[in-house]
Amino acid sequence: MRILALLLLTTLSLAEYKIVTVDINRILNESKEAKVKRAEIDKKSAAATTSLEKDNATLIALEKKARESKQEADIKAFKEKQRAMSKFFQETENSIQSQVAAFNEELTKKAMKEIEAYAKSEDIDLVLYKGEQPRGPVLFGEGNGDITDLIMSKLDN
């Protein structure tokens, strides 16, 4: 019985596993699809900023008029414009954050499908997350086990 257990342990310890790593954050930031989406979101953000800058000039003029005239109607117009700008800013910020989150989720799902397909086709036993954080699951690894660039190229095509 001892010999069988020793033989089994020896066999298990000699088994080779194919283990690779992937940096999902790199895929979310550096893939073609991510760069296109980031440019689209940056364009929307710039348009919102331009709109707010124009409205800010109007707001400053309303504030000046309200201070000088001290009329209730002028003060009310200033406060309404201020609330409208604040609401626009908050809605725009929430919209952009929602778009980024939805896109990241979509791209992560695509990447996971590619990772799984690649791992199965290459008989890989384990794919680990590799990131910049010092407390990630990969404490040491040679560069030849990183398939991030390969997955990005599959996603980009």
Stockholm file with secondary structure:
# STOCKHOLM 1.0

chainA/1-157         MRILALLLLTTLSLAEYKIVTVDINRILNESKEAKVKRAEIDKKSAAATTSLEKDNATLIALEKKARESKQEADIKAFKEKQRAMSKFFQETENSIQSQVAAFNEELTKKAMKEIEAYAKSEDIDLVLYKGEQPRGPVLFGEGNGDITDLIMSKLDN
#=GR chainA/1-157 SS CHHHHHHHHHHHHHCCCCEEEECHHHHHHHSHHHHHHHHHHHHHHHHHHHHHHHHHHHHHHHHHHHHHHCCHHHHHHHHHHHHHHHHHHHHHHHHHHHHHHHHHHHHHHHHHHHHHHHHHHTTCSEEEECCSSTTSSCSCCCGGGBCHHHHHHHHHC
#=GC SS_cons         CHHHHHHHHHHHHHCCCCEEEECHHHHHHHSHHHHHHHHHHHHHHHHHHHHHHHHHHHHHHHHHHHHHHCCHHHHHHHHHHHHHHHHHHHHHHHHHHHHHHHHHHHHHHHHHHHHHHHHHHTTCSEEEECCSSTTSSCSCCCGGGBCHHHHHHHHHC
//
